[in-house]
């Protein structure tokens, strides 16, 4: 296996080593000693609560080949192993990312959007891998350190690259996409995420449209015609010289969703794509997942991947933890199905998750149960946006609602009396009540913003039913 980076390339990016030569060939790049692998180049990044310089000894004990450290601390840290001294370690990682982008001939796609960008990124990973060597962002590495880290890890001989780019405020996407320089840019949808900081859907669309600022000349912009602000995004893309392609529910786009045949864990999708009738299996349920798949297929086609091969590969896609993953919990007399949507939430993704719950088929005597935490960063209209979800509960035949957090109280009070299971100020206070309530045949969906801590509630429920099964 060839080295990811040679000592000559690293010297060009950072200058000479301050001490001994590289201990071994550089096989990877890391900023976290907990996951560092043998041969990784370790960047000592200084964060808000942690400083990588304080973990240098651990990095070399774990097998780091070298470290990139601040010039002000290089002399003291050189005792642990070979170090490159730089003025700013994060800027140095960006420089390595620029070098990675410059040396590869890979065709690259960047993905952003208010909802669904990680799922679309993982779909692209699956379909492009079927056509050639593909490098993609890990987890949701989509911010000011995640994007350059992902770039710096990209092998020179990659055929495809997939990068997720996120933002909380205006101006954050532009510098990141200019590092990535994609040939295609996919915006999944626009929703009131971070509206507390941005003020309006128009402002959110403008911030997402920054992804077109880094498109390579003649690049392709992929948009959802059914999403808010489609025309605004299309105008922004064309203003930057992009070729706009689109998906939607009508025939005006390049891909049209025609029919869904949803099962417990997947979907048979029928669509018209570039004038062709296509049917393919998608390893996740939900119309929103099918829309993401169509956007990803257009993007893969724009990069030169075979459309049939890409569509076939979508059968291997499965939802990630907290993004629609389905878990079977062993309850007395049968299983409880838990739909884990706990990664994050906003009104658009909450409605999509409730539609998933509505489409689920409970077992005999089973119920549909929604366990909902606060959706955050919605600004002054936050409580009203929660209240509006009461209609979605009814439309999707929810039998019981559990709520956690002060904003969700507004939804809980708006729900019919018979639907109210329990409400608590914090998610942890709901665990026992939800666990006591769930019974064989039930389908429960858990969702909320990260700050409402619904993920730990899912973990607690899994542990509870695992203990119950062990006793049984």
WOTA-V754214 format. One line per field, one symbol per residue. phi: phi as a letter, one per 20 degrees, with the letter a starting at -180 (. if undefined). psi: psi as a letter, one per 30 degrees, with the letter a starting at -180 (. if undefined). burial: 1 if it has 9 or more other ideal C-beta (glycine too) atoms within 8 Angstrom, else 0. A space follows every 50 residues. Layout:
phi: ???
psi: ???
burial: ???
//
This chain:
phi: .fffceffffffecnffebffgfaffdacbccffdfdgnfedeeeedfcb cgffdfgffffeogeacdcfgfdfffefferfceecfbffffffffffff ffeddfeccdcbqfbnffffffffgfffgfdrfcdbgeldfcdfdfffff ffefffefeccccecdadcgnefgfffffflfebcddfadbfemfgedna fffffffffgfffdffgmfdddcefeegmgfffffffffdneeecbcred efefccfdbcdedfcbbeddbdclndeccbedfbeofffffgffffffff ffenfffffffffffefcfegncofdcddedgnqddedeedefabbgfff ffffffffefdffgmececddcdgedmdmfegffffgffgfffffdlfec cdccofffgffgfefggfefeacbfcfffegfffffefbgnfddddbrfg feleggffgffffgffffffff
psi: klkekleeeeeeefalkfbllkflkjfaklgjffgklkfkkkkikjaefk jfffgeeeeeefgkelljlkefgeeeffffakkkklejeeeeeeeeeeee effkgkkkkkkalekgeeeeeeeeeeeeefflkkklkkbhigaffeeeee effjkegkelkkkkkllflkffeefeffeeilfkkkjelklikgfeffel eeeeeeeefffffgklkglkkkljfflkgeeeeeeeeefggljklllafl gflfkkkekkjkaefakjkklkjhfkkkklkkhklkeeeeeeeeeeeeee effglkeeeeeeffffkkklkghgkkkjkjlkfakkkkjjhfelkleefe eeeeeeeefljlakgllkkkjklkklhfafgeeeeeeffeeeeeeghkek kkkkleefeeeefflkeffjdlklelefffeeeeeeeklkfljkkkklle ffhfeeeeeeeeeefeeeeee.
burial: 00011000111011001100011101111110100110111111110000 01101100110111111111001100110111111100111111111111 10010111111111111111111111111110111110001111111111 11110001111111111011011111111111111111111111100100 10111111111111100011111110101101110111010101111100 00101110010100011111111000010111111111111111111111 11101010111111101011011111101110001111111110111111 11111111110110011111111111110001001111110111010101 11111011111100100011111101110110111011111111111110 0111111101110111010000
//
